Amino acid sequence: MEINKIHNIDCLEGLRKLKSNSIDCIVTDPPYCIGTTSNGHKGSWHDNNLIIPFFNQLFELWFKVLKKGGTLYINTDWRTYPFLYPILYKYFNIKNCIVWDYEWIKAGSHYRFSHEFIIFAIKGEGKRLFSASERDVWRIRPINFTDTKNKLHQTQKPEDLIKKMILDGSKEGDTILDCFMGSGTTGVICKKEKRNFYGFEIDEEMCRIATERIGKASYVKKLGAFEMFSNKEEI
């Protein structure tokens, strides 16, 4: 399967084509299956019974493709989390539930929504790539969807959030997997931060938009202290 490309296929089909132990880090945003969905229809708690077989297959395939010690970040919310946890627990070492604090308020009548969850897990045990002082609450502003220029997908995540996961969970040259690419943010960050990626997106039009967006992204060299000083003097 071609690397550094979004493949317009069902993620289960795509995962079966990947080699075992070929992925260093999984960063993904699967659909939240409770509450008001992205199409605006009200969901039911019992709807999640329908997703259990799918996620069982998904996590089993993740276990196959992720390297030993590889990291995993899954975006979810408080309603879907209880369903995902016991399925994920069968395959991975769940280390924490990160709270993404929007520093913002969204819809809601009985306390307005201002956070989501990110499940952090490891395949077996692995060396921590981030500081031991890192907190499990991340304060990152979401995309302001009132600005229609920035809205490419109904559940689009800010680049800063995806960048935090990728930098904390991988090294330069590593390979990242995103099974629900959406607007392509994971691919954009991988390109900017010198990572490789595999992406799956079942929506053909969304795949086209994301591919175009990633094509416009570019790696920005990070200057060292000496280079920064030298450039400043030249200016």
C-alpha positions in Angstrom: 0.0 0.0 0.0 1.3 3.4 -1.0 2.6 5.5 1.9 2.0 9.2 2.5 -1.4 9.0 0.8 -5.0 9.0 1.8 -6.7 5.9 0.5 -10.4 6.2 -0.4 -11.4 2.8 1.2 -13.1 1.5 4.3 -10.6 1.5 7.1 -11.1 -2.2 7.9 -10.2 -3.1 4.3 -7.2 -0.7 4.4 -5.9 -2.1 7.6 -5.9 -5.7 6.2 -3.6 -4.5 3.5 -1.0 -3.0 5.9 2.0 -5.1 7.0 2.1 -6.3 10.6 4.1 -4.2 13.0 4.5 -1.4 10.5 3.0 1.6 12.4 4.6 3.6 15.1 1.7 5.7 16.3 -2.1 5.8 15.7 -3.8 9.2 15.8 -7.4 9.1 14.8 -10.9 10.6 15.4 -13.6 7.9 15.0 -17.2 8.9 14.9 -18.9 9.6 18.2 -22.0 7.5 18.2 -24.2 9.1 21.0 -25.9 12.4 21.2 -26.4 14.7 18.3 -24.4 13.3 15.4 -22.6 15.2 12.7 -25.7 15.0 10.4 -27.8 16.7 13.1 -30.0 13.7 14.1 -30.4 12.8 17.8 -28.8 9.6 18.8 -29.7 7.0 21.5 -27.6 5.3 24.1 -28.5 1.9 22.7 -27.1 2.9 19.3 -23.7 2.1 20.7 -24.5 -1.6 20.7 -24.3 -1.4 17.0 -20.7 -0.1 17.1 -19.2 -2.8 19.4 -18.6 -5.4 16.6 -17.0 -2.8 14.4 -14.6 -1.5 17.0 -13.7 -5.0 18.1 -12.5 -5.7 14.5 -10.9 -2.2 14.3 -8.9 -2.6 17.5 -7.8 -6.2 16.7 -6.4 -4.9 13.4 -4.7 -2.0 15.1 -3.0 -4.5 17.4 -1.7 -6.3 14.3 -0.3 -3.3 12.5 1.0 -1.3 15.5 4.6 -2.0 16.6 5.4 -3.2 20.1 5.6 -0.1 22.3 3.7 1.9 19.7 1.4 4.6 20.9 -2.3 5.3 20.3 -4.5 8.4 20.6 -8.3 8.2 20.1 -10.6 11.2 20.2 -13.9 10.5 21.8 -16.5 12.0 24.2 -18.0 11.1 27.6 -20.9 9.2 26.0 -18.8 6.9 23.7 -15.9 6.4 26.1 -17.6 3.7 28.3 -18.2 1.6 25.2 -14.7 1.9 23.7 -12.7 1.3 26.9 -13.5 -2.4 27.6 -13.0 -3.3 23.9 -9.6 -1.4 23.7 -8.5 -2.9 27.0 -8.5 -6.4 25.5 -5.7 -5.4 23.1 -3.8 -2.4 24.5 -2.3 -1.0 27.7 -4.6 2.0 28.4 -2.4 4.6 30.2 -4.7 7.6 30.6 -7.8 9.6 29.5 -6.6 13.0 28.4 -9.1 15.9 28.7 -9.1 18.3 25.8 -10.2 21.6 27.3 -11.6 23.8 24.6 -11.1 27.0 26.6 -14.4 27.7 24.8 -18.0 26.7 25.1 -20.1 24.9 22.5 -23.8 23.8 22.5 -25.6 22.4 25.5 -28.4 23.3 27.8 -27.4 21.5 31.0 -23.9 22.9 31.3 -22.5 23.7 27.9 -19.9 21.4 26.4 -16.3 22.6 26.8 -14.2 19.4 26.6 -13.7 16.1 24.9 -11.6 13.0 25.8 -8.5 11.5 24.2 -7.7 7.9 25.1 -4.0 7.3 25.3 -2.7 3.7 25.1 0.4 1.7 24.3 0.9 -1.7 22.7 2.5 -3.5 25.6 5.1 -1.2 27.2 7.1 1.5 25.6 9.5 4.3 26.3 7.8 7.6 27.0 8.7 10.2 24.3 7.3 13.3 26.2 8.3 15.0 29.5 7.3 13.3 32.8 5.8 16.7 33.8 3.2 16.7 31.1 -0.4 17.0 32.4 -3.5 15.1 31.2 -5.4 18.3 30.6 -4.6 20.0 27.3 -5.9 23.5 26.8 -6.2 24.0 23.0 -8.8 26.2 21.3 -11.0 24.3 18.7 -11.6 25.6 15.2 -14.0 28.5 15.2 -16.6 27.2 12.7 -18.3 30.6 12.5 -15.3 31.3 10.2 -16.5 29.2 7.2 -13.1 29.5 5.5 -11.6 27.2 8.1 -14.4 24.6 8.1 -13.6 21.7 5.9 -15.3 18.9 7.9 -18.1 18.8 10.5 -15.8 17.4 13.2 -12.5 18.9 12.1 -9.8 19.1 14.8 -7.3 22.0 15.2 -3.8 21.5 13.9 -2.4 22.2 17.4 -4.2 19.3 18.9 -3.1 16.8 16.3 0.4 18.2 16.4 0.5 17.6 20.2 -0.4 14.0 19.8 2.0 13.3 17.0 5.0 15.0 18.7 4.3 13.3 22.0 3.7 9.9 20.4 6.4 9.6 17.7 9.8 10.6 16.4 10.9 12.1 13.1 10.8 9.5 10.4 8.1 7.4 12.2 4.9 6.2 10.5 1.5 7.5 11.7 -1.8 5.9 10.9 -5.2 7.7 10.8 -8.2 5.5 9.9 -10.7 8.4 9.7 -8.7 11.1 7.9 -11.6 13.6 7.4 -10.1 16.9 6.3 -6.5 15.5 6.4 -5.1 17.3 9.4 -3.1 14.3 10.5 -1.4 14.2 7.0 -0.7 17.9 7.1 1.0 17.7 10.5 3.0 14.6 9.4 4.3 16.5 6.4 5.2 19.5 8.5 6.9 17.5 11.2 8.7 15.0 9.0 6.6 11.9 9.7 5.2 9.4 7.2 1.6 8.4 7.2 -1.1 6.1 6.0 -4.6 7.5 5.9 -8.1 6.1 5.1 -11.2 8.1 4.3 -14.4 6.5 3.0 -15.9 9.7 1.7 -14.7 10.3 -1.8 -15.2 14.1 -1.8 -13.6 14.5 1.6 -10.6 12.4 0.4 -10.1 14.8 -2.5 -10.3 17.9 -0.3 -7.9 16.4 2.2 -5.4 15.3 -0.5 -5.4 18.8 -1.9 -4.9 20.3 1.5 -1.9 18.0 2.3 -0.4 18.8 -1.0 -0.2 22.4 -0.1 1.4 21.7 3.3 5.2 21.9 3.6 7.9 21.1 6.1 9.1 24.2 8.0 12.7 23.9 9.2 13.1 24.5 12.9 16.0 26.8 13.6 18.5 26.1 16.3 19.6 28.8 18.7 22.8 29.6 16.7 20.8 29.7 13.4 18.2 32.0 15.0 20.9 34.3 16.3 22.7 34.4 13.0 19.6 35.1 11.0 18.6 37.9 13.3 22.0 39.5 12.9 21.7 39.3 9.1 18.3 41.0 9.2 
